[in-house]
């Protein structure tokens, strides 16, 4: 059933990981399977059997050719450094080469108590597994770089997180699971050889264009390349109102993918101070802070590479600092590109940033829904008759009138016809996101009633985010006061 494994990480020295076979579960049952992703990865779907698949994706049987391991890494968690974290409940089976020739990790999350579990049980409750499945696949459908969900199985066992809950295992796919924290793990041990070996691996796997560089320049270029991808990634998060919730350095990938959907959520009424994570009491990872936390995390990555940048530490710090300072301009350019596309602006004009910021300020004052406002702008871009429906999203409809006048003056400078402009805007402004109350309803139904129909329906909706879906309009609406979700949880 599985495609052939191409083992790369397992060939590192053993201080990079701990070999660990998944711990079998009592009664695995396949509750979600991503056939399109499986086909992309090269799975043999002609022989697919759900009962057999449940056994594989639960880790009860290790696929032929796999060499399971738990990866070692460290990390700054809410600003405090932990020198030894690692995969406490995740097991990397190995890598496969997909049909496009790309190397992809296959990992079981919730597969048992590894040597890095730090007193945990190594298991995952059903709710967080389904949340990650839903949100990661929605993110992929919206064009956001992300890990993917291949399968979810229930285990027939209970996991205690305050109260007993059904256990589950997620099969996660990534271009790799290497994080900023992976580099920090070896830097904390003064292991310069491991840092160099890891950096060369990352270049070969994710940034092969840098392989032509030699000496210190390749590692400076690596920081710059990782920084560019992270700037683009977070700008895309901001463009859809996504709040990661736990942006620790061990959750910052060097590939530029979104990873570890724990206490994540999507903003409804626009407020840059929005926080959903129950453990983020100080608001460190609030929506508006995400770009600057990313820069902070990248500075931690640069610190680990200082010995490779220059033998003179002072010169190395100076050069690395110069790169990290450039993040702000990189991010601003990426964010502005995202906002121009959302506003239907193909050309670049000096006042575009002020125009975008003015809209956000008006949305905050009017408590307008982030997603619906931008989606309704698509209609307003085609016809002024849509202005009334747009105004209804604000506490007072007249609040948006002055901004609309500015926007239309700016649109007059654009060459595209209104119909074409609206069409392009609908390709970047989703109608459907995994709204928090809908996600919670789907999880509650699965957990309390063993009913996965709401999950499957929601998954179907959010993986077609830009399409009009007649009969499913309710999925585009924000929560009523009694449905609002104010806090989300990690599940570890």
URGI-V967536 format. One record per residue. D_CENTER is the distance of its C-alpha to the mean C-alpha in Angstrom with 1 decimal. Layout:
<<D_CENTER> <D_CENTER>>
This chain:
<<27.7> <25.2> <25.3> <26.8> <24.9> <24.8> <24.7> <23.7> <22.2> <25.0> <27.4> <26.5> <29.0> <28.6> <27.7> <24.2> <23.7> <25.7> <26.8> <26.1> <26.7> <24.8> <27.0> <28.4> <28.0> <30.8> <30.1> <27.0> <26.3> <23.8> <22.2> <19.5> <19.5> <17.6> <20.7> <19.5> <16.9> <19.7> <22.1> <19.8> <19.8> <23.6> <24.2> <27.7> <27.3> <31.1> <31.7> <28.7> <29.9> <27.8> <29.8> <29.6> <25.9> <25.5> <27.4> <25.3> <21.9> <23.3> <24.4> <28.0> <28.9> <27.4> <27.2> <29.8> <28.8> <25.9> <26.3> <24.0> <22.9> <20.8> <19.4> <20.7> <18.8> <19.5> <17.6> <18.1> <17.3> <17.9> <20.0> <22.1> <22.2> <22.3> <23.8> <23.1> <20.0> <18.9> <17.8> <19.6> <18.9> <17.1> <19.3> <18.6> <21.1> <21.0> <20.0> <21.1> <21.9> <20.7> <23.1> <22.1> <22.8> <19.3> <18.8> <16.1> <15.7> <16.4> <15.9> <17.3> <15.6> <18.5> <21.2> <23.5> <24.6> <24.1> <26.0> <23.0> <22.9> <24.6> <26.6> <23.9> <24.7> <21.9> <21.1> <18.5> <19.6> <19.1> <17.4> <14.2> <14.2> <14.6> <12.1> <9.3> <11.2> <11.5> <8.2> <6.4> <9.7> <9.9> <7.0> <8.7> <11.9> <11.3> <10.9> <7.4> <6.8> <4.7> <6.7> <9.2> <11.5> <15.1> <17.2> <17.8> <21.2> <23.2> <25.4> <28.5> <28.2> <27.4> <24.9> <26.1> <23.7> <26.5> <27.7> <27.7> <25.0> <24.6> <22.9> <20.3> <18.5> <15.3> <15.4> <12.2> <12.2> <10.8> <12.7> <13.2> <12.4> <14.2> <13.1> <15.0> <16.4> <17.9> <20.0> <20.9> <22.2> <24.8> <25.6> <26.5> <29.0> <30.4> <29.6> <29.7> <30.3> <27.1> <25.1> <26.9> <26.4> <22.6> <22.5> <24.6> <22.5> <19.3> <21.5> <22.9> <19.6> <17.3> <19.8> <23.1> <24.6> <25.1> <27.3> <30.3> <30.2> <32.2> <32.7> <30.9> <29.6> <27.1> <25.3> <25.5> <24.0> <21.2> <20.2> <20.5> <18.4> <15.5> <15.9> <16.1> <12.8> <11.1> <13.3> <12.4> <8.6> <9.3> <12.1> <10.2> <8.3> <11.9> <13.3> <12.0> <12.4> <9.0> <9.5> <7.2> <10.6> <10.9> <10.3> <12.8> <13.7> <13.1> <9.3> <9.5> <9.7> <12.7> <11.5> <9.1> <6.1> <2.5> <4.6> <6.8> <6.6> <10.0> <11.6> <9.0> <10.9> <12.0> <15.0> <18.2> <21.2> <20.2> <20.6> <18.8> <19.7> <17.6> <16.4> <15.5> <15.1> <18.5> <18.6> <17.9> <21.5> <21.9> <19.0> <17.7> <14.1> <15.4> <13.9> <16.5> <16.0> <12.5> <14.0> <16.8> <14.9> <13.1> <16.7> <17.9> <15.6> <16.6> <20.2> <19.9> <18.9> <21.9> <24.1> <23.7> <24.8> <27.8> <30.3> <29.3> <29.5> <33.1> <35.6> <36.6> <34.0> <35.0> <34.5> <31.2> <29.9> <31.3> <29.6> <26.2> <26.5> <27.4> <24.1> <22.0> <24.1> <23.2> <19.6> <20.7> <22.4> <19.6> <17.0> <19.7> <20.5> <17.0> <16.7> <20.2> <19.6> <16.9> <19.4> <22.3> <20.8> <20.1> <23.7> <25.3> <26.4> <26.8> <29.1> <28.5> <30.8> <31.3> <30.8> <27.4> <25.4> <28.0> <27.9> <24.1> <24.5> <27.5> <25.7> <23.1> <26.0> <27.8> <25.0> <24.8> <28.6> <28.7> <25.9> <24.6> <21.6> <18.8> <17.9> <21.5> <23.0> <21.2> <21.9> <25.5> <25.9> <25.7> <28.8> <30.4> <30.0> <32.1> <34.7> <35.8> <36.7> <33.0> <33.3> <34.7> <31.7> <29.5> <31.8> <31.6> <28.0> <29.4> <31.7> <34.5> <34.3> <36.2> <33.5> <31.7> <35.0> <35.4> <31.9> <32.4> <35.6> <33.9> <31.2> <33.9> <35.9> <33.0> <32.4> <36.1> <35.3> <33.0> <34.6> <32.7> <34.5> <33.0> <32.2> <30.4> <28.5> <27.4> <26.4> <24.1> <22.6> <21.9> <19.7> <17.2> <17.8> <16.6> <19.2> <17.0> <13.8> <13.2> <15.6> <15.7> <19.3> <18.9> <16.2> <18.6> <21.5> <20.1> <19.3> <22.7> <24.5> <23.1> <23.8> <27.2> <28.6> <27.1> <26.5> <23.4> <24.6> <22.7> <19.4> <20.5> <21.5> <18.4> <16.3> <18.9> <18.6> <14.9> <14.7> <17.5> <16.1> <18.6> <21.6> <24.4> <24.8> <28.3> <28.8> <25.3> <25.5> <25.1> <21.5> <21.0> <22.8> <21.7> <22.8> <26.5> <27.5> <28.0> <24.6> <22.5> <19.9> <20.0> <18.3> <15.6> <15.8> <14.2> <16.4> <17.5>>
